Protein backbone atom coordinates (compact mmCIF):
# COMPACT_ATOMS: atom_id res chain seq x y z
CA UNK A 1 0.00 0.00 0.00
CA UNK A 2 1.19 3.52 -0.70
CA UNK A 3 0.79 6.79 1.19
CA UNK A 4 -1.70 9.38 0.00
CA UNK A 5 0.06 12.73 0.37
CA UNK A 6 -1.81 14.61 -2.34
CA UNK A 7 -1.95 18.34 -1.65
CA UNK A 8 0.52 17.97 1.26
CA UNK A 9 2.68 21.01 2.01
CA UNK A 10 6.41 20.48 2.58
CA UNK A 11 7.64 24.01 1.74
CA UNK A 12 11.08 24.92 3.13
CA UNK A 13 11.29 21.51 4.86
CA UNK A 14 14.43 19.42 5.20
CA UNK A 15 13.37 15.98 4.00
CA UNK A 16 16.70 14.35 3.20
CA UNK A 17 16.72 10.65 2.25
CA UNK A 18 12.92 10.37 2.60
CA UNK A 19 11.22 7.52 0.79
CA UNK A 20 8.16 8.69 -1.17
CA UNK A 21 8.22 5.61 -3.42
CA UNK A 22 4.76 4.64 -4.69
CA UNK A 23 3.16 7.60 -2.87
CA UNK A 24 0.38 9.74 -4.28
CA UNK A 25 1.96 13.21 -4.29
CA UNK A 26 -0.38 14.91 -6.76
CA UNK A 27 -0.34 18.66 -6.25
CA UNK A 28 1.99 18.34 -3.23
CA UNK A 29 4.07 21.44 -2.52
CA UNK A 30 7.84 20.90 -2.10
CA UNK A 31 8.84 24.48 -2.96
CA UNK A 32 12.22 25.44 -1.44
CA UNK A 33 12.52 22.03 0.27
CA UNK A 34 15.80 20.16 0.77
CA UNK A 35 15.13 16.75 -0.80
CA UNK A 36 18.73 15.47 -0.86
CA UNK A 37 18.70 11.78 -1.91
CA UNK A 38 14.90 11.52 -1.57
CA UNK A 39 13.27 8.58 -3.31
CA UNK A 40 10.27 9.21 -5.57
CA UNK A 41 10.39 5.96 -7.57
CA UNK A 42 7.02 4.97 -8.99
CA UNK A 43 5.33 7.87 -7.17
CA UNK A 44 2.57 9.97 -8.69
CA UNK A 45 3.91 13.55 -8.49
CA UNK A 46 1.64 14.97 -11.19
CA UNK A 47 1.23 18.73 -10.81
CA UNK A 48 3.49 18.75 -7.73
CA UNK A 49 5.51 21.89 -7.02
CA UNK A 50 9.30 21.59 -6.72
CA UNK A 51 10.18 25.25 -7.35
CA UNK A 52 13.68 26.07 -6.02
CA UNK A 53 13.87 22.67 -4.28
CA UNK A 54 17.24 20.97 -3.84
CA UNK A 55 16.88 17.65 -5.66
CA UNK A 56 20.52 16.60 -5.35
CA UNK A 57 20.69 12.82 -5.57
CA UNK A 58 16.89 12.44 -5.71
CA UNK A 59 15.49 9.47 -7.62
CA UNK A 60 12.35 9.96 -9.74
CA UNK A 61 12.71 6.74 -11.78
CA UNK A 62 9.33 5.71 -13.21
CA UNK A 63 7.57 8.54 -11.34
CA UNK A 64 4.68 10.40 -12.92
CA UNK A 65 5.65 14.08 -13.12
CA UNK A 66 3.17 15.40 -15.70
CA UNK A 67 2.54 19.07 -15.01
CA UNK A 68 5.05 19.20 -12.14
CA UNK A 69 6.82 22.55 -11.72
CA UNK A 70 10.61 22.28 -11.36
CA UNK A 71 11.32 25.99 -11.95
CA UNK A 72 14.62 26.93 -10.29
CA UNK A 73 15.14 23.44 -8.83
CA UNK A 74 18.69 22.23 -8.22
CA UNK A 75 19.55 19.04 -10.11
CA UNK A 76 22.80 17.23 -9.23
CA UNK A 77 22.93 13.54 -10.02
CA UNK A 78 19.13 13.55 -10.02
CA UNK A 79 17.59 10.48 -11.66
CA UNK A 80 14.66 11.51 -13.81
CA UNK A 81 11.58 9.37 -14.60
CA UNK A 82 13.13 8.03 -17.81
CA UNK A 83 16.31 6.97 -15.98
CA UNK A 84 18.43 9.82 -17.32
CA UNK A 85 20.61 11.79 -14.90
CA UNK A 86 20.14 15.55 -14.75
CA UNK A 87 22.81 17.98 -13.57
CA UNK A 88 22.09 21.72 -13.60
N, C-alpha and C positions, 0 to 999 in steps of 0.2 A: 504494500500500500504506500502511496505517496502523500506528502503533505500538501494541503491546499493553503497557499500563501498569496492567493490573488489579491491584488490591491494593498498588500502589506507595505508599510513605510519603513525603510532602512536608511534614510538620508543621513549622511555624515557619520554613519556607524563604522566601527572597526569589526569586520566579519572575516578575519583571515582564516583560511583553511576550512571554511564551513562547507558542508556537503548538502547542496540543494538538488542533488541528482533525483530525477523523476518527479520533482515537485511542480505544482501548478503555480507559476509566478506571473501569470498574466496581469499586466498593468501594475506590477509591483514597482516601487520607487527606491532605487539604489543610488540616486544622485549623490555625488561627492562621497560615496562610501569607499572604504579600503577593503577590497575583495581579494587580497593577495592569496593566490593558490586556492581560491574557492572552486568548488566542483559544481557544474551546472549540467552535467551529462544527462541527456535524455529528458531534460526539464522543458516545460512549456513556459518560455519567457516572452511570449508574444506581447507586443506593445509595452514591455517593461521599460523603465527609464534608468539608464546607466550614465547620464550626463556627468562628465568630469570624475567618474569613478576610476579608481586604480584597479585595473584588471590584470596586473602583473601575475603571470603564472596561472591564471584562471583557465578552466577547461570547460568549453561549451560544446564539446563533441556531441553530435546528433541532437542538440537542443533546438527547439523552435524559437526563432528570434524575429519572426515577421513583425514589422512595424516597431521593433525596439529602437530606442534612441540612444546611440553611443556617442553623441556629440561631445567632443573634448575629452573622451575617455583615454586613459593611458593603457596602451597595449605593449607588453613586453613578454615574449614567449607565451602569448595567449593562444590557446587552441580554439579555433573557430568551429562552428557546426560541421563544416565540410572536412575537418581534420587539418586544414592549413594552419600555419603558425603566423600570427600577426605581431609585428614589432613597429610601433610608431606612437 
